[in-house]
Amino acid sequence: MLVVGTLFLSLNLLLPTISASIYASLSGQSSVPVAPPPVILQPGTAGTSTIYTNNTSAEVSVAAPTPTYDYVLKVVNQMPDSWKIRLAAYSQSNIGRLDNCTIYFRNLSDGTSGQIYIVSGSYTQQTGPWYDLPPSPAERYLAITLQANSSEVSIINVYLEILIPNKTTYAKYILTFEIT
């Protein structure tokens, strides 16, 4: 790739005209391959899910009179490696109206993993424990149970943290829960 740029600067404030040129050349080839995300999000069958760019962020809408939404999002491993996942709440609005709200992972074989707990309008757990996401084809379901004391809107913003195998670094996907 060749990049050429020219910059002309002119100052007319009782000063003589100044002109300058810059020439820069850069060529090379990237050695970093672009790959699809190793873990993607898919819509669930309960509530309303909107999946955004590259299937790595989402907004989920649920209504409070229904106490359980069994499957609002699906987390899908597309790689041959096992990963670990968890949720971490980082911002919220109007959660004081939530009497009981639990956001958790579940699967068909080994139960559930509670991630975010809100009781009487306050967090009792804001970051969940790491939960196994086996090699592809594997999926985990995100579910929510809730009770609210009014019909207002609550927003809970969380990161889906995805721990890279045998590393201490992790990816963060943004999820927004809108509870009406």
Secondary structure as a PSIPRED ss2 file (coil, helix, strand):
# PSIPRED VFORMAT (PSIPRED V4.0)

   1 M C   1.000  0.000  0.000
   2 L C   1.000  0.000  0.000
   3 V C   1.000  0.000  0.000
   4 V C   1.000  0.000  0.000
   5 G C   1.000  0.000  0.000
   6 T C   1.000  0.000  0.000
   7 L C   1.000  0.000  0.000
   8 F C   1.000  0.000  0.000
   9 L C   1.000  0.000  0.000
  10 S C   1.000  0.000  0.000
  11 L C   1.000  0.000  0.000
  12 N C   1.000  0.000  0.000
  13 L C   1.000  0.000  0.000
  14 L C   1.000  0.000  0.000
  15 L C   1.000  0.000  0.000
  16 P C   1.000  0.000  0.000
  17 T C   1.000  0.000  0.000
  18 I C   1.000  0.000  0.000
  19 S C   1.000  0.000  0.000
  20 A C   1.000  0.000  0.000
  21 S C   1.000  0.000  0.000
  22 I C   1.000  0.000  0.000
  23 Y C   1.000  0.000  0.000
  24 A C   1.000  0.000  0.000
  25 S C   1.000  0.000  0.000
  26 L C   1.000  0.000  0.000
  27 S C   1.000  0.000  0.000
  28 G C   1.000  0.000  0.000
  29 Q C   1.000  0.000  0.000
  30 S C   1.000  0.000  0.000
  31 S C   1.000  0.000  0.000
  32 V C   1.000  0.000  0.000
  33 P C   1.000  0.000  0.000
  34 V C   1.000  0.000  0.000
  35 A C   1.000  0.000  0.000
  36 P C   1.000  0.000  0.000
  37 P C   1.000  0.000  0.000
  38 P C   1.000  0.000  0.000
  39 V E   0.000  0.000  1.000
  40 I E   0.000  0.000  1.000
  41 L E   0.000  0.000  1.000
  42 Q E   0.000  0.000  1.000
  43 P E   0.000  0.000  1.000
  44 G C   1.000  0.000  0.000
  45 T C   1.000  0.000  0.000
  46 A C   1.000  0.000  0.000
  47 G C   1.000  0.000  0.000
  48 T E   0.000  0.000  1.000
  49 S E   0.000  0.000  1.000
  50 T E   0.000  0.000  1.000
  51 I E   0.000  0.000  1.000
  52 Y C   1.000  0.000  0.000
  53 T H   0.000  1.000  0.000
  54 N H   0.000  1.000  0.000
  55 N H   0.000  1.000  0.000
  56 T C   1.000  0.000  0.000
  57 S E   0.000  0.000  1.000
  58 A E   0.000  0.000  1.000
  59 E E   0.000  0.000  1.000
  60 V E   0.000  0.000  1.000
  61 S E   0.000  0.000  1.000
  62 V E   0.000  0.000  1.000
  63 A C   1.000  0.000  0.000
  64 A C   1.000  0.000  0.000
  65 P C   1.000  0.000  0.000
  66 T C   1.000  0.000  0.000
  67 P C   1.000  0.000  0.000
  68 T E   0.000  0.000  1.000
  69 Y E   0.000  0.000  1.000
  70 D E   0.000  0.000  1.000
  71 Y E   0.000  0.000  1.000
  72 V E   0.000  0.000  1.000
  73 L E   0.000  0.000  1.000
  74 K E   0.000  0.000  1.000
  75 V E   0.000  0.000  1.000
  76 V E   0.000  0.000  1.000
  77 N E   0.000  0.000  1.000
  78 Q C   1.000  0.000  0.000
  79 M C   1.000  0.000  0.000
  80 P C   1.000  0.000  0.000
  81 D C   1.000  0.000  0.000
  82 S C   1.000  0.000  0.000
  83 W E   0.000  0.000  1.000
  84 K E   0.000  0.000  1.000
  85 I E   0.000  0.000  1.000
  86 R E   0.000  0.000  1.000
  87 L E   0.000  0.000  1.000
  88 A E   0.000  0.000  1.000
  89 A E   0.000  0.000  1.000
  90 Y E   0.000  0.000  1.000
  91 S E   0.000  0.000  1.000
  92 Q E   0.000  0.000  1.000
  93 S E   0.000  0.000  1.000
  94 N C   1.000  0.000  0.000
  95 I H   0.000  1.000  0.000
  96 G H   0.000  1.000  0.000
  97 R H   0.000  1.000  0.000
  98 L E   0.000  0.000  1.000
  99 D E   0.000  0.000  1.000
 100 N E   0.000  0.000  1.000
 101 C E   0.000  0.000  1.000
 102 T E   0.000  0.000  1.000
 103 I E   0.000  0.000  1.000
 104 Y E   0.000  0.000  1.000
 105 F E   0.000  0.000  1.000
 106 R E   0.000  0.000  1.000
 107 N C   1.000  0.000  0.000
 108 L C   1.000  0.000  0.000
 109 S C   1.000  0.000  0.000
 110 D C   1.000  0.000  0.000
 111 G C   1.000  0.000  0.000
 112 T E   0.000  0.000  1.000
 113 S E   0.000  0.000  1.000
 114 G E   0.000  0.000  1.000
 115 Q E   0.000  0.000  1.000
 116 I E   0.000  0.000  1.000
 117 Y E   0.000  0.000  1.000
 118 I E   0.000  0.000  1.000
 119 V E   0.000  0.000  1.000
 120 S C   1.000  0.000  0.000
 121 G C   1.000  0.000  0.000
 122 S E   0.000  0.000  1.000
 123 Y E   0.000  0.000  1.000
 124 T E   0.000  0.000  1.000
 125 Q E   0.000  0.000  1.000
 126 Q C   1.000  0.000  0.000
 127 T E   0.000  0.000  1.000
 128 G C   1.000  0.000  0.000
 129 P C   1.000  0.000  0.000
 130 W C   1.000  0.000  0.000
 131 Y E   0.000  0.000  1.000
 132 D E   0.000  0.000  1.000
 133 L E   0.000  0.000  1.000
 134 P C   1.000  0.000  0.000
 135 P C   1.000  0.000  0.000
 136 S C   1.000  0.000  0.000
 137 P C   1.000  0.000  0.000
 138 A E   0.000  0.000  1.000
 139 E E   0.000  0.000  1.000
 140 R E   0.000  0.000  1.000
 141 Y E   0.000  0.000  1.000
 142 L E   0.000  0.000  1.000
 143 A E   0.000  0.000  1.000
 144 I E   0.000  0.000  1.000
 145 T E   0.000  0.000  1.000
 146 L E   0.000  0.000  1.000
 147 Q E   0.000  0.000  1.000
 148 A E   0.000  0.000  1.000
 149 N C   1.000  0.000  0.000
 150 S C   1.000  0.000  0.000
 151 S C   1.000  0.000  0.000
 152 E C   1.000  0.000  0.000
 153 V C   1.000  0.000  0.000
 154 S E   0.000  0.000  1.000
 155 I E   0.000  0.000  1.000
 156 I E   0.000  0.000  1.000
 157 N E   0.000  0.000  1.000
 158 V E   0.000  0.000  1.000
 159 Y E   0.000  0.000  1.000
 160 L E   0.000  0.000  1.000
 161 E E   0.000  0.000  1.000
 162 I E   0.000  0.000  1.000
 163 L E   0.000  0.000  1.000
 164 I C   1.000  0.000  0.000
 165 P C   1.000  0.000  0.000
 166 N C   1.000  0.000  0.000
 167 K C   1.000  0.000  0.000
 168 T C   1.000  0.000  0.000
 169 T C   1.000  0.000  0.000
 170 Y E   0.000  0.000  1.000
 171 A E   0.000  0.000  1.000
 172 K E   0.000  0.000  1.000
 173 Y E   0.000  0.000  1.000
 174 I E   0.000  0.000  1.000
 175 L E   0.000  0.000  1.000
 176 T E   0.000  0.000  1.000
 177 F E   0.000  0.000  1.000
 178 E E   0.000  0.000  1.000
 179 I E   0.000  0.000  1.000
 180 T C   1.000  0.000  0.000
